[in-house]
Amino acid sequence: MSENESEELRPEYRREDLGEGIRGKYLEAYRAGTNLVLLSPKVAKVFSTEESVNAALRQLIEVAQKSVGPTKRAGRRKAG
């Protein structure tokens, strides 16, 4: 078999070819509400760890909340 042929997909696969699966491997993280987000390469260079991304986002939330402040809900005006 040539090197090129080994990189092609087979028409069908057997379960044994896929290795041993682990049932429920990510269940705990799923139940905890973990979200995975794909960062663009430029952002990933600046924020290389989970902690740095979360710290930056928390600071952004804090600044945004301070700059906007509480808003009043528009009520209906009485005709008159």
TORROVO-473589 format. One record per atom (N, C-alpha, C, O): atom name; residue in three letters; x, y, z; residue number from 1. Coordinates in Angstrom, 2 decimals, always signed. Example, Ala and Ser with C-alpha at 12.3 -4.5 7.8 and 13.67 -1.06 7.14 Angstrom:
[N,ALA,[+13.19,-5.69,+7.80],1]
[CA,ALA,[+12.30,-4.50,+7.80],1]
[C,ALA,[+13.20,-3.30,+7.80],1]
[O,ALA,[+14.24,-3.32,+8.46],1]
[N,SER,[+12.85,-2.25,+7.08],2]
[CA,SER,[+13.67,-1.06,+7.14],2]
[C,SER,[+12.90,+0.03,+7.87],2]
[O,SER,[+13.41,+1.14,+8.04],2]
This chain:
[N,MET,[+0.85,-1.17,+0.00],1]
[CA,MET,[+0.00,+0.00,+0.00],1]
[C,MET,[+0.90,+1.23,+0.00],1]
[O,MET,[+1.86,+1.31,+0.77],1]
[N,SER,[+0.59,+2.19,-0.85],2]
[CA,SER,[+1.40,+3.40,-0.92],2]
[C,SER,[+1.02,+4.33,+0.22],2]
[O,SER,[-0.03,+4.17,+0.84],2]
[N,GLU,[+1.87,+5.33,+0.50],3]
[CA,GLU,[+1.62,+6.28,+1.57],3]
[C,GLU,[+0.34,+7.07,+1.29],3]
[O,GLU,[-0.41,+7.40,+2.21],3]
[N,ASN,[+0.08,+7.37,+0.03],4]
[CA,ASN,[-1.11,+8.13,-0.35],4]
[C,ASN,[-2.38,+7.35,-0.07],4]
[O,ASN,[-3.38,+7.93,+0.35],4]
[N,GLU,[-2.37,+6.05,-0.30],5]
[CA,GLU,[-3.55,+5.21,-0.08],5]
[C,GLU,[-3.91,+5.12,+1.40],5]
[O,GLU,[-5.09,+5.04,+1.74],5]
[N,SER,[-2.91,+5.14,+2.29],6]
[CA,SER,[-3.19,+5.00,+3.72],6]
[C,SER,[-3.88,+6.23,+4.29],6]
[O,SER,[-4.47,+6.15,+5.36],6]
[N,GLU,[-3.83,+7.38,+3.61],7]
[CA,GLU,[-4.46,+8.61,+4.08],7]
[C,GLU,[-5.91,+8.74,+3.61],7]
[O,GLU,[-6.62,+9.64,+4.05],7]
[N,GLU,[-6.35,+7.85,+2.73],8]
[CA,GLU,[-7.71,+7.94,+2.22],8]
[C,GLU,[-8.68,+7.27,+3.18],8]
[O,GLU,[-8.31,+6.35,+3.92],8]
[N,LEU,[-9.92,+7.73,+3.17],9]
[CA,LEU,[-10.96,+7.11,+3.99],9]
[C,LEU,[-11.38,+5.78,+3.39],9]
[O,LEU,[-11.44,+5.62,+2.17],9]
[N,ARG,[-11.66,+4.85,+4.25],10]
[CA,ARG,[-12.16,+3.56,+3.79],10]
[C,ARG,[-13.66,+3.69,+3.52],10]
[O,ARG,[-14.31,+4.57,+4.08],10]
[N,PRO,[-14.21,+2.84,+2.69],11]
[CA,PRO,[-15.65,+2.89,+2.43],11]
[C,PRO,[-16.46,+2.54,+3.68],11]
[O,PRO,[-17.60,+2.99,+3.82],11]
[N,GLU,[-15.91,+1.74,+4.60],12]
[CA,GLU,[-16.61,+1.42,+5.84],12]
[C,GLU,[-15.59,+1.12,+6.93],12]
[O,GLU,[-14.46,+0.73,+6.64],12]
[N,TYR,[-15.99,+1.30,+8.16],13]
[CA,TYR,[-15.13,+1.04,+9.30],13]
[C,TYR,[-15.80,+0.02,+10.21],13]
[O,TYR,[-17.03,-0.06,+10.29],13]
[N,ARG,[-14.98,-0.74,+10.90],14]
[CA,ARG,[-15.50,-1.66,+11.90],14]
[C,ARG,[-15.35,-1.00,+13.26],14]
[O,ARG,[-14.47,-0.15,+13.44],14]
[N,ARG,[-16.18,-1.36,+14.21],15]
[CA,ARG,[-16.13,-0.78,+15.55],15]
[C,ARG,[-14.74,-0.96,+16.17],15]
[O,ARG,[-14.26,-0.06,+16.87],15]
[N,GLU,[-14.11,-2.07,+15.94],16]
[CA,GLU,[-12.78,-2.35,+16.49],16]
[C,GLU,[-11.74,-1.35,+15.98],16]
[O,GLU,[-10.76,-1.07,+16.67],16]
[N,ASP,[-11.95,-0.82,+14.77],17]
[CA,ASP,[-10.99,+0.12,+14.19],17]
[C,ASP,[-10.98,+1.47,+14.91],17]
[O,ASP,[-10.02,+2.23,+14.78],17]
[N,LEU,[-12.04,+1.77,+15.66],18]
[CA,LEU,[-12.18,+3.08,+16.28],18]
[C,LEU,[-11.62,+3.16,+17.70],18]
[O,LEU,[-11.60,+4.23,+18.30],18]
[N,GLY,[-11.16,+2.05,+18.23],19]
[CA,GLY,[-10.59,+2.05,+19.57],19]
[C,GLY,[-11.66,+1.92,+20.64],19]
[O,GLY,[-12.85,+1.85,+20.35],19]
[N,GLU,[-11.20,+1.89,+21.88],20]
[CA,GLU,[-12.11,+1.71,+22.99],20]
[C,GLU,[-12.74,+3.04,+23.39],20]
[O,GLU,[-12.03,+4.01,+23.65],20]
[N,GLY,[-14.05,+3.09,+23.42],21]
[CA,GLY,[-14.75,+4.30,+23.85],21]
[C,GLY,[-14.96,+4.28,+25.35],21]
[O,GLY,[-15.03,+3.22,+25.97],21]
[N,ILE,[-15.07,+5.47,+25.92],22]
[CA,ILE,[-15.32,+5.59,+27.35],22]
[C,ILE,[-16.67,+6.27,+27.52],22]
[O,ILE,[-16.81,+7.45,+27.22],22]
[N,ARG,[-17.64,+5.52,+28.00],23]
[CA,ARG,[-18.99,+6.05,+28.16],23]
[C,ARG,[-19.02,+7.08,+29.28],23]
[O,ARG,[-18.51,+6.85,+30.37],23]
[N,GLY,[-19.62,+8.23,+28.99],24]
[CA,GLY,[-19.78,+9.28,+29.99],24]
[C,GLY,[-18.52,+10.07,+30.30],24]
[O,GLY,[-18.44,+10.70,+31.35],24]
[N,LYS,[-17.56,+10.04,+29.43],25]
[CA,LYS,[-16.26,+10.68,+29.67],25]
[C,LYS,[-16.41,+12.17,+30.00],25]
[O,LYS,[-15.70,+12.69,+30.85],25]
[N,TYR,[-17.33,+12.86,+29.33],26]
[CA,TYR,[-17.49,+14.29,+29.51],26]
[C,TYR,[-18.78,+14.66,+30.23],26]
[O,TYR,[-19.16,+15.83,+30.26],26]
[N,LEU,[-19.46,+13.69,+30.81],27]
[CA,LEU,[-20.76,+13.93,+31.43],27]
[C,LEU,[-20.67,+14.92,+32.59],27]
[O,LEU,[-21.51,+15.81,+32.70],27]
[N,GLU,[-19.69,+14.77,+33.46],28]
[CA,GLU,[-19.57,+15.66,+34.61],28]
[C,GLU,[-19.36,+17.11,+34.18],28]
[O,GLU,[-19.98,+18.02,+34.73],28]
[N,ALA,[-18.50,+17.33,+33.21],29]
[CA,ALA,[-18.27,+18.69,+32.71],29]
[C,ALA,[-19.52,+19.24,+32.03],29]
[O,ALA,[-19.83,+20.43,+32.16],29]
[N,TYR,[-20.24,+18.40,+31.33],30]
[CA,TYR,[-21.47,+18.82,+30.68],30]
[C,TYR,[-22.51,+19.25,+31.71],30]
[O,TYR,[-23.16,+20.28,+31.55],30]
[N,ARG,[-22.65,+18.47,+32.75],31]
[CA,ARG,[-23.62,+18.81,+33.80],31]
[C,ARG,[-23.21,+20.06,+34.55],31]
[O,ARG,[-24.07,+20.78,+35.06],31]
[N,ALA,[-21.93,+20.33,+34.64],32]
[CA,ALA,[-21.45,+21.52,+35.33],32]
[C,ALA,[-21.67,+22.77,+34.49],32]
[O,ALA,[-21.51,+23.89,+34.98],32]
[N,GLY,[-22.02,+22.59,+33.23],33]
[CA,GLY,[-22.30,+23.72,+32.37],33]
[C,GLY,[-21.07,+24.28,+31.69],33]
[O,GLY,[-21.03,+25.45,+31.34],33]
[N,THR,[-20.07,+23.47,+31.51],34]
[CA,THR,[-18.85,+23.91,+30.86],34]
[C,THR,[-19.11,+24.23,+29.40],34]
[O,THR,[-19.75,+23.45,+28.69],34]
[N,ASN,[-18.62,+25.37,+28.96],35]
[CA,ASN,[-18.73,+25.75,+27.55],35]
[C,ASN,[-17.33,+25.80,+26.96],35]
[O,ASN,[-16.39,+26.29,+27.58],35]
[N,LEU,[-17.21,+25.29,+25.78],36]
[CA,LEU,[-15.94,+25.38,+25.07],36]
[C,LEU,[-16.08,+26.45,+24.01],36]
[O,LEU,[-17.09,+26.51,+23.30],36]
[N,VAL,[-15.06,+27.29,+23.90],37]
[CA,VAL,[-15.08,+28.38,+22.95],37]
[C,VAL,[-13.78,+28.33,+22.16],37]
[O,VAL,[-12.70,+28.18,+22.73],37]
[N,LEU,[-13.88,+28.47,+20.87],38]
[CA,LEU,[-12.70,+28.48,+20.01],38]
[C,LEU,[-12.22,+29.92,+19.86],38]
[O,LEU,[-12.95,+30.76,+19.35],38]
[N,LEU,[-11.00,+30.19,+20.30],39]
[CA,LEU,[-10.43,+31.53,+20.18],39]
[C,LEU,[-9.70,+31.65,+18.86],39]
[O,LEU,[-9.11,+30.69,+18.36],39]
[N,SER,[-9.74,+32.84,+18.29],40]
[CA,SER,[-8.98,+33.06,+17.07],40]
[C,SER,[-7.50,+33.01,+17.43],40]
[O,SER,[-7.14,+33.27,+18.58],40]
[N,PRO,[-6.64,+32.70,+16.49],41]
[CA,PRO,[-5.20,+32.59,+16.78],41]
[C,PRO,[-4.61,+33.86,+17.40],41]
[O,PRO,[-3.76,+33.77,+18.28],41]
[N,LYS,[-5.04,+35.04,+16.96],42]
[CA,LYS,[-4.51,+36.29,+17.51],42]
[C,LYS,[-4.91,+36.45,+18.98],42]
[O,LYS,[-4.10,+36.88,+19.80],42]
[N,VAL,[-6.14,+36.11,+19.30],43]
[CA,VAL,[-6.61,+36.21,+20.69],43]
[C,VAL,[-5.89,+35.18,+21.55],43]
[O,VAL,[-5.51,+35.47,+22.68],43]
[N,ALA,[-5.71,+33.98,+21.03],44]
[CA,ALA,[-5.06,+32.90,+21.78],44]
[C,ALA,[-3.60,+33.24,+22.10],44]
[O,ALA,[-3.07,+32.77,+23.10],44]
[N,LYS,[-2.95,+34.04,+21.27],45]
[CA,LYS,[-1.57,+34.45,+21.56],45]
[C,LYS,[-1.52,+35.35,+22.78],45]
[O,LYS,[-0.58,+35.27,+23.58],45]
[N,VAL,[-2.53,+36.19,+22.94],46]
[CA,VAL,[-2.56,+37.13,+24.06],46]
[C,VAL,[-3.06,+36.44,+25.33],46]
[O,VAL,[-2.50,+36.64,+26.41],46]
[N,PHE,[-4.10,+35.64,+25.19],47]
[CA,PHE,[-4.71,+34.95,+26.33],47]
[C,PHE,[-4.46,+33.46,+26.17],47]
[O,PHE,[-5.28,+32.74,+25.58],47]
[N,SER,[-3.35,+33.00,+26.68],48]
[CA,SER,[-2.93,+31.62,+26.42],48]
[C,SER,[-3.47,+30.61,+27.42],48]
[O,SER,[-3.32,+29.40,+27.23],48]
[N,THR,[-4.11,+31.10,+28.51],49]
[CA,THR,[-4.65,+30.17,+29.50],49]
[C,THR,[-6.12,+30.46,+29.76],49]
[O,THR,[-6.61,+31.56,+29.48],49]
[N,GLU,[-6.81,+29.48,+30.28],50]
[CA,GLU,[-8.22,+29.62,+30.65],50]
[C,GLU,[-8.38,+30.74,+31.68],50]
[O,GLU,[-9.33,+31.53,+31.60],50]
[N,GLU,[-7.46,+30.80,+32.63],51]
[CA,GLU,[-7.53,+31.81,+33.68],51]
[C,GLU,[-7.40,+33.21,+33.12],51]
[O,GLU,[-8.12,+34.12,+33.56],51]
[N,SER,[-6.51,+33.42,+32.16],52]
[CA,SER,[-6.31,+34.76,+31.61],52]
[C,SER,[-7.53,+35.22,+30.80],52]
[O,SER,[-7.89,+36.40,+30.83],52]
[N,VAL,[-8.15,+34.30,+30.09],53]
[CA,VAL,[-9.36,+34.63,+29.33],53]
[C,VAL,[-10.48,+35.01,+30.29],53]
[O,VAL,[-11.15,+36.03,+30.09],53]
[N,ASN,[-10.69,+34.20,+31.32],54]
[CA,ASN,[-11.77,+34.48,+32.27],54]
[C,ASN,[-11.54,+35.77,+33.03],54]
[O,ASN,[-12.49,+36.52,+33.26],54]
[N,ALA,[-10.30,+36.05,+33.42],55]
[CA,ALA,[-10.00,+37.30,+34.14],55]
[C,ALA,[-10.31,+38.51,+33.26],55]
[O,ALA,[-10.90,+39.48,+33.72],55]
[N,ALA,[-9.91,+38.44,+32.00],56]
[CA,ALA,[-10.16,+39.56,+31.08],56]
[C,ALA,[-11.65,+39.76,+30.86],56]
[O,ALA,[-12.12,+40.90,+30.82],56]
[N,LEU,[-12.39,+38.69,+30.71],57]
[CA,LEU,[-13.83,+38.80,+30.49],57]
[C,LEU,[-14.54,+39.34,+31.74],57]
[O,LEU,[-15.48,+40.12,+31.62],57]
[N,ARG,[-14.09,+38.92,+32.91],58]
[CA,ARG,[-14.69,+39.45,+34.15],58]
[C,ARG,[-14.45,+40.95,+34.27],58]
[O,ARG,[-15.35,+41.70,+34.66],58]
[N,GLN,[-13.24,+41.39,+33.93],59]
[CA,GLN,[-12.93,+42.82,+33.98],59]
[C,GLN,[-13.78,+43.59,+32.97],59]
[O,GLN,[-14.27,+44.68,+33.27],59]
[N,LEU,[-13.96,+43.03,+31.79],60]
[CA,LEU,[-14.78,+43.67,+30.77],60]
[C,LEU,[-16.23,+43.80,+31.24],60]
[O,LEU,[-16.86,+44.83,+31.02],60]
[N,ILE,[-16.75,+42.77,+31.86],61]
[CA,ILE,[-18.11,+42.81,+32.39],61]
[C,ILE,[-18.23,+43.90,+33.44],61]
[O,ILE,[-19.20,+44.66,+33.45],61]
[N,GLU,[-17.25,+43.97,+34.33],62]
[CA,GLU,[-17.27,+44.98,+35.39],62]
[C,GLU,[-17.26,+46.39,+34.82],62]
[O,GLU,[-18.03,+47.25,+35.26],62]
[N,VAL,[-16.39,+46.65,+33.85],63]
[CA,VAL,[-16.31,+47.97,+33.22],63]
[C,VAL,[-17.61,+48.29,+32.50],63]
[O,VAL,[-18.11,+49.42,+32.58],63]
[N,ALA,[-18.16,+47.33,+31.80],64]
[CA,ALA,[-19.40,+47.56,+31.06],64]
[C,ALA,[-20.55,+47.87,+32.01],64]
[O,ALA,[-21.36,+48.76,+31.74],64]
[N,GLN,[-20.63,+47.16,+33.11],65]
[CA,GLN,[-21.70,+47.41,+34.07],65]
[C,GLN,[-21.56,+48.78,+34.73],65]
[O,GLN,[-22.57,+49.44,+34.99],65]
[N,LYS,[-20.34,+49.21,+35.01],66]
[CA,LYS,[-20.13,+50.52,+35.61],66]
[C,LYS,[-20.44,+51.64,+34.64],66]
[O,LYS,[-20.97,+52.68,+35.03],66]
[N,SER,[-20.10,+51.44,+33.37],67]
[CA,SER,[-20.30,+52.51,+32.39],67]
[C,SER,[-21.77,+52.67,+32.00],67]
[O,SER,[-22.20,+53.78,+31.70],67]
[N,VAL,[-22.51,+51.60,+32.01],68]
[CA,VAL,[-23.92,+51.66,+31.63],68]
[C,VAL,[-24.76,+52.01,+32.84],68]
[O,VAL,[-25.66,+52.85,+32.75],68]
[N,GLY,[-24.49,+51.39,+33.95],69]
[CA,GLY,[-25.26,+51.63,+35.16],69]
[C,GLY,[-26.65,+51.04,+35.03],69]
[O,GLY,[-27.00,+50.48,+33.99],69]
[N,PRO,[-27.42,+51.18,+36.09],70]
[CA,PRO,[-28.78,+50.63,+36.03],70]
[C,PRO,[-29.64,+51.43,+35.06],70]
[O,PRO,[-29.51,+52.65,+34.97],70]
[N,THR,[-30.50,+50.74,+34.37],71]
[CA,THR,[-31.39,+51.42,+33.43],71]
[C,THR,[-32.81,+51.32,+33.94],71]
[O,THR,[-33.18,+50.35,+34.60],71]
[N,LYS,[-33.60,+52.35,+33.63],72]
[CA,LYS,[-35.01,+52.32,+34.00],72]
[C,LYS,[-35.81,+51.75,+32.85],72]
[O,LYS,[-35.52,+52.00,+31.68],72]
[N,ARG,[-36.78,+50.98,+33.21],73]
[CA,ARG,[-37.64,+50.39,+32.19],73]
[C,ARG,[-38.64,+51.44,+31.75],73]
[O,ARG,[-39.28,+52.09,+32.58],73]
[N,ALA,[-38.78,+51.59,+30.47],74]
[CA,ALA,[-39.71,+52.58,+29.93],74]
[C,ALA,[-41.14,+52.16,+30.24],74]
[O,ALA,[-41.56,+51.05,+29.92],74]
[N,GLY,[-41.87,+53.07,+30.89],75]
[CA,GLY,[-43.26,+52.77,+31.24],75]
[C,GLY,[-44.20,+53.40,+30.23],75]
[O,GLY,[-43.79,+54.18,+29.38],75]
[N,ARG,[-45.44,+53.06,+30.34],76]
[CA,ARG,[-46.45,+53.64,+29.44],76]
[C,ARG,[-46.83,+55.02,+29.96],76]
[O,ARG,[-47.02,+55.21,+31.17],76]
[N,ARG,[-46.95,+55.94,+29.07],77]
[CA,ARG,[-47.37,+57.29,+29.44],77]
[C,ARG,[-48.90,+57.39,+29.41],77]
[O,ARG,[-49.57,+56.77,+28.59],77]
[N,LYS,[-49.40,+58.17,+30.32],78]
[CA,LYS,[-50.85,+58.36,+30.34],78]
[C,LYS,[-51.24,+59.37,+29.28],78]
[O,LYS,[-50.58,+60.40,+29.11],78]
[N,ALA,[-52.28,+59.07,+28.58],79]
[CA,ALA,[-52.79,+59.99,+27.55],79]
[C,ALA,[-53.43,+61.17,+28.27],79]
[O,ALA,[-54.14,+60.99,+29.26],79]
[N,GLY,[-53.18,+62.37,+27.79],80]
[CA,GLY,[-53.84,+63.42,+28.51],80]
[C,GLY,[-53.46,+64.72,+28.14],80]
[O,GLY,[-53.96,+65.69,+28.70],80]
